[in-house]
């Protein structure tokens, strides 16, 4: 059987009128924004079957049957997937071109394995006694289980029942390993990848489940764990909820980007449907390209702390590279989208979104508040933080507007700015302006910088050596932990690669980056797996700790500038953070903590006069 191109399938799906198609055989009546009728699958008499045109989905609240227009034909009329696509294409008048590729999709066993696991996980959450903690956790977050049934959440118990259940259904161990449902320990034993976690299914654009995001319900790390990369799941090419949100994104002409699964869930339940989230990592070029296909504008609704601002401006620059207009919505201090909507409802969210400003204007706001336009030295620093966004902007009109705005605010001639923006290559990240302490940078020869660079070098050597270490990094770590810009850029390139070992750098890199890559690739690292695993664990812990302590140190500058009650609150916050860091990183606290404490004393003395 010939294969149908993915882009044609998407065209057919987007052209289909699900309400009309299902209405041919089900008596549907409007109920709010949905249409309800008796379920044709379990023969129900009550209107428990819902068609949701905005999402292009149907759902039965009794038998849990759900899907899109293709699933309807498959379940209702017994068609296989290609037949269902062709039947819908016939109805909407689209001609399916025949591909030269013959035979079934070789990935089909993986799709089937993940779908079977998804069904089992969902039943555990609904019915299993072991899932009581998960159900209680959802209630604790003010989420009713019945309310989130359309999200098809699941639960993975800690016991080995999952493996036994899947084998009873005929799934073989190699297939489950390749699909990311099982994991192989260092001693060779096979275990379920997800244990004791609330699971969020991750779908591809066709609506097929391709992986899971798991939230740990007990003590341990990492708190969130995603499925590993596989032939059916590419984390950097997938966005959570895009399969369900794409119609609403097209309708509204904008997409709202949030950080986490619960942020998406809360906003959708409140009635905001055009919302997606990256999968625990910074927004990638592939993800930005996906969003551009559906809307010309993006609103970034991420946390307003330092880490959130860094993610915001990095994502914004990536979207600007794809000619998407970018706005930034600013949350109140200490709030995230989930907590905001939980407390204030849709009205609170609409107020925040209504006040969203262009990303360049937001950067200028932050810099202005810190007084970075008042002196020549700081003004130069301010421009260094604004130029990356100008360089990233590919839309010529938007770029012209940014140049004019920055020239007016900085007092630097527009032609000079244009020349400066054209000279240097666009960096992949941009520092969140106005948050880093306005003090001279550490000397490149300082012990702290040398130690940090050594750790970054060790991690890069491992990322070059084997894809396993790159997969582990992508699962639960952040590229922002690399503070040396050239090393961060190398890490970003490495994390896009899938080969087992990549000692030879891509030809597309600059000469300087290729030279650095080759130098790192030739450096010594442990040859045995255990030695590399120990080095990976130690280096990742150091990089994470350094990032955490950086946040603590940045409180010093805020304390120095604060007065009265604000200063007291910041000092209390810093003491609390110190206790947390000392408990979490006892070894690192003796070095990084001492440096931060010494700077904090100086900041307090300066503030007290």
Buried (B, 14 or more C-beta within 10 A) or exposed (E): EEBBEEEBBBBBBBBBBBBEBBBEEBEBEEEEEBBBBBBBBEEBEEBBBBBBBBBBBBBBBEEBBBBBBBBBBBBBEEBEBBBBBBBBBEBBEBEBEEEEEEEEBEBEBBBBBBBBBBBBBBBBBBEBEBBEBBBEBBEEEEBEBEEBBBBBBBBBBBEEBBBEBBEEEEBEBEBBBBBBBBBEEEEEEEEBBBBBBBBBBBBBBBBBBBBBBBBBBEEEEEEBBBBBBBEBBBBBBBBBBBBBBBBBBBEBEBBBBBBBBBBBBBBBBBEBBBBBBBBBBBBBBBBBBBBBEBBEBBBBBBBBBBBBBBBBBBBBBBBBBBBBBBBBBBBEEEBBBBBBBBEBEEEBBBEBBEEBBBBBBBBBBBBBEBEBBEEEEBBEBBBBBBBBBBBBBEBEEBBBBBBEBBBEBBEBEBEEBBEBBEEEEBBBBBBBBBBBBBEEEEEEEEEEBEBBBEBBBBBBBBBBBBBBBBBBBBBBBBBBBBBBEEBBBBBBBBBBBEEEEBEEBEEEBEEEBBEBBEEBBEEEBBEEEEEBBEBBEBBBBBBBBBBBBBBBBBBBBBBBBBEEEEBEEBBEBBEEBBEEBEEEBEEBBEBBBEBBBEBBEEBBEEBEE
